[in-house]
Each structure stands twice: as C-alpha cells, then as structure tokens.
Amino acid sequence: MRLESVSLRLLEDGIVPGLSVAVVQKGELVWHRGFGVKNAQTKEPVAANTVFEAASLSKPVFAYAVLKLVDAGKFDLDTPLTKYLPGNYDVGEDARLQQITARHVLSHTPGFPNWRRQGNPLTIHFTPGERFSYSGEGFVYLSKVIEHVTGEKFNEFMKRMVFDPLGMADSSYV
C-alpha cells in the first residue's frame, strides 16, 4: 500500500522513531497501523493501542470545550480572566493582566510568551489583543481559570465536555 511506504519514508525523513496512521471514511475507521518504535531505547514497536502525546493538537479540542461553556451561558469570551480567577497568576504587578480574556488566549493574543523559563515569573510582552504570538502559557492560564469556574480538574472537565460525548475513550490530558 502506498500509505505504508509514505509513512516509512516520513519516519526516516523526519528522524521520528514512531507514528500511528489511521484512515477514517464516512465516520468509520477503515485502516490503521503503527510504524517504527514507541521507545528509541527499548525498540518496543508502535502498536495499535500506543498512546502518543498530541501536544499543541490539543489546543483546538480545549477551545471547543471552552466554546461549549460559552454556548451554555456559563462563560464569556470577553470578560477579563482575572474576574473568574482573582490574583496575579505569577505575573506580578503588570496591570495588563486585567485585560486578558479567553478570546485573547484562544486567538494567541494575550501578550504571553509561548513558554517561560522554569522558575521565572510569567511576563506580558505586549498589550493583550495588540498582535499574534503563539502562547502555550496562555492556554495553561485559561485551563486554570476553567478549573476554577467549573470546580473540576482539567482532565475531568475535558472528559465530561468532549471525550465522553464524542466517544474518545482513549483520550486524556494526563
């Protein structure tokens, strides 16, 4: 199958130890296969049930859950996040924190860096909404706000809002 040879070439070209490919047609899984190894040291092969970290692919899934809260009238995209989660969220005395909304975070315009150095306080590099700058830190902040609003741990919130309703039994944020 051509997909198999392409997958093997992508592993080699990308210097990636392993990957999993699935083909879904009309909502049905029609083909899937793992390639390579899931652990470069042990050489254990990728299996059909190998769990991969999705990293930033999880951001649109989280955005979907947040928008479900908005649709239910339980959350507002344009309310400053400090109204939901009081405090300085490790930013210090930067008054611009009071301007950051969920809309800013979801559109990567809160002014936060992508990631800060471990142990350093979070800094705001520009006025929220002023420009785009990809920010994982913004999504971490918004996840803390959502935990506070819902009273649920983040993974439980995502399970209730997305994973269970969509039958995503093998998905988590753990």
Backbone torsions as a table, in degrees:
resi	resn	phi	psi	omega
1	MET	NA	138.1	-179.0
2	ARG	-60.9	-37.9	-179.4
3	LEU	-61.3	-35.4	177.6
4	GLU	-65.2	-46.0	-179.0
5	SER	-67.8	-37.3	177.2
6	VAL	-64.4	-43.2	179.8
7	SER	-61.2	-43.9	178.8
8	LEU	-64.1	-38.6	178.1
9	ARG	-66.9	-39.7	178.7
10	LEU	-63.3	-39.0	175.6
11	LEU	-57.2	-48.7	-178.1
12	GLU	-67.1	-49.0	-177.6
13	ASP	-64.3	-36.6	-177.3
14	GLY	-89.0	-1.2	-176.8
15	ILE	51.3	50.7	-178.9
16	VAL	-111.3	131.4	-177.8
17	PRO	-71.4	-32.2	-177.3
18	GLY	-160.4	157.8	177.1
19	LEU	-157.0	163.5	177.0
20	SER	-127.1	137.7	-178.7
21	VAL	-124.5	138.3	176.2
22	ALA	-134.3	143.4	175.4
23	VAL	-115.4	123.6	179.5
24	VAL	-117.7	126.7	177.3
25	GLN	-126.8	127.6	179.6
26	LYS	51.7	41.7	177.0
27	GLY	77.7	5.0	-179.1
28	GLU	-117.0	137.9	174.7
29	LEU	-73.1	117.3	-177.8
30	VAL	-106.9	-19.0	179.5
31	TRP	-163.5	142.2	172.5
32	HIS	-155.7	151.6	179.8
33	ARG	-163.0	145.9	173.6
34	GLY	-98.1	149.0	179.8
35	PHE	-132.1	145.1	175.1
36	GLY	77.6	-154.0	-176.0
37	VAL	-119.8	149.5	178.1
38	LYS	-90.1	-13.5	177.3
39	ASN	-141.1	114.9	-176.0
40	ALA	-64.0	-28.3	-179.5
41	GLN	-77.6	-47.1	-175.7
42	THR	-85.7	-14.3	-178.6
43	LYS	62.4	20.0	176.9
44	GLU	-65.7	127.3	-174.2
45	PRO	-72.2	153.1	172.6
46	VAL	-65.8	132.6	178.9
47	ALA	-114.2	173.5	-179.4
48	ALA	-60.0	-29.3	-177.7
49	ASN	-105.2	15.7	178.1
50	THR	-63.7	132.6	178.9
51	VAL	-94.0	129.5	177.4
52	PHE	-112.8	147.1	173.8
53	GLU	-77.6	126.8	-176.9
54	ALA	-90.7	-15.2	178.1
55	ALA	49.3	-121.9	-174.3
56	SER	-67.6	-14.3	174.7
57	LEU	-64.7	-17.4	179.5
58	SER	-78.3	-16.9	-177.6
59	LYS	-61.3	-46.0	177.8
60	PRO	-66.2	-28.0	176.9
61	VAL	-68.0	-43.5	176.0
62	PHE	-63.4	-42.7	179.0
63	ALA	-58.5	-40.7	177.4
64	TYR	-58.8	-45.1	180.0
65	ALA	-63.7	-42.3	177.9
66	VAL	-61.3	-43.6	-179.8
67	LEU	-66.7	-28.4	173.7
68	LYS	-65.4	-38.6	175.1
69	LEU	-64.1	-40.3	177.8
70	VAL	-62.0	-47.9	178.9
71	ASP	-59.1	-33.2	-179.8
72	ALA	-81.1	-1.6	179.5
73	GLY	75.9	18.1	-177.3
74	LYS	-101.0	-1.6	-176.0
75	PHE	-158.1	147.7	-179.3
76	ASP	-122.5	131.5	-178.1
77	LEU	-66.6	-24.4	-172.4
78	ASP	-109.2	8.0	174.2
79	THR	-84.9	131.9	177.5
80	PRO	-54.7	135.3	-176.1
81	LEU	-63.0	-23.9	177.3
82	THR	-67.1	-19.0	175.1
83	LYS	-71.1	-30.7	178.5
84	TYR	-87.0	-36.1	-177.2
85	LEU	-131.9	89.2	-178.2
86	PRO	-62.1	154.0	179.5
87	GLY	117.9	176.9	-173.7
88	ASN	-97.7	0.8	179.6
89	TYR	42.1	46.9	174.8
90	ASP	63.0	23.0	179.9
91	VAL	-98.1	-18.3	-177.2
92	GLY	86.7	-143.2	-172.9
93	GLU	-97.4	20.6	180.0
94	ASP	-73.7	110.6	-176.5
95	ALA	-63.4	-19.1	-179.7
96	ARG	-65.5	-18.0	175.9
97	LEU	-57.7	-33.7	-179.3
98	GLN	-65.9	-15.0	-178.8
99	GLN	-93.5	-16.7	-172.2
100	ILE	-73.4	127.4	179.2
101	THR	-117.4	170.3	174.9
102	ALA	-61.7	-36.3	178.3
103	ARG	-59.4	-40.4	177.4
104	HIS	-62.7	-46.8	-178.3
105	VAL	-62.5	-48.8	-175.7
106	LEU	-65.9	-22.8	178.2
107	SER	-103.6	12.1	178.5
108	HIS	55.8	45.5	177.0
109	THR	-128.3	27.1	-178.8
110	PRO	-78.6	-14.0	-177.2
111	GLY	96.0	-5.7	178.0
112	PHE	-76.5	156.0	171.3
113	PRO	-72.7	172.8	173.9
114	ASN	-63.4	-56.8	175.8
115	TRP	-140.9	147.2	174.9
116	ARG	-97.1	161.6	175.2
117	ARG	-68.8	141.5	-178.3
118	GLN	-56.7	132.1	178.9
119	GLY	89.3	-12.8	179.5
120	ASN	-89.5	149.1	175.5
121	PRO	-67.7	157.5	176.9
122	LEU	-78.4	136.8	179.2
123	THR	-119.0	152.6	176.2
124	ILE	-104.4	120.6	-172.5
125	HIS	-92.2	-17.7	177.5
126	PHE	-157.8	163.2	-179.4
127	THR	-59.9	128.4	-179.7
128	PRO	-52.7	134.8	-179.8
129	GLY	87.8	-10.4	-175.6
130	GLU	-70.0	-38.4	-179.1
131	ARG	-161.9	167.9	179.3
132	PHE	-84.2	135.9	171.0
133	SER	-157.3	110.4	-175.6
134	TYR	-49.2	130.7	-174.0
135	SER	-142.5	104.3	170.0
136	GLY	-67.5	-34.0	178.8
137	GLU	-58.9	-38.3	178.9
138	GLY	-61.3	-40.6	-179.9
139	PHE	-69.3	-34.3	175.7
140	VAL	-64.4	-45.0	178.1
141	TYR	-59.7	-48.7	-179.5
142	LEU	-62.3	-35.6	178.5
143	SER	-64.6	-37.1	176.4
144	LYS	-65.9	-38.3	177.0
145	VAL	-63.2	-45.7	-178.9
146	ILE	-63.7	-39.6	175.5
147	GLU	-58.4	-43.1	-179.3
148	HIS	-66.5	-43.1	-178.6
149	VAL	-65.7	-43.6	-174.8
150	THR	-89.7	-19.3	-175.4
151	GLY	73.5	15.5	-179.0
152	GLU	-116.0	151.1	169.0
153	LYS	-64.8	150.5	-174.0
154	PHE	-54.4	-48.2	-178.2
155	ASN	-63.7	-37.4	178.5
156	GLU	-66.4	-39.4	175.7
157	PHE	-60.2	-47.0	-179.3
158	MET	-66.2	-36.3	177.2
159	LYS	-62.3	-46.2	-178.8
160	ARG	-68.4	-40.9	-173.1
161	MET	-85.4	-30.3	-172.1
162	VAL	-127.3	-59.5	-169.5
163	PHE	-61.6	-50.4	-179.2
164	ASP	-65.5	-49.9	-179.6
165	PRO	-59.6	-30.4	-178.2
166	LEU	-97.6	6.6	178.1
167	GLY	67.9	30.7	-178.8
168	MET	-91.8	68.5	-172.8
169	ALA	-64.3	-24.5	-176.7
170	ASP	-102.9	13.4	-178.2
171	SER	-104.1	146.8	176.2
172	SER	-162.5	170.1	172.3
173	TYR	-108.7	23.2	-179.8
174	VAL	-97.4	NA	NA
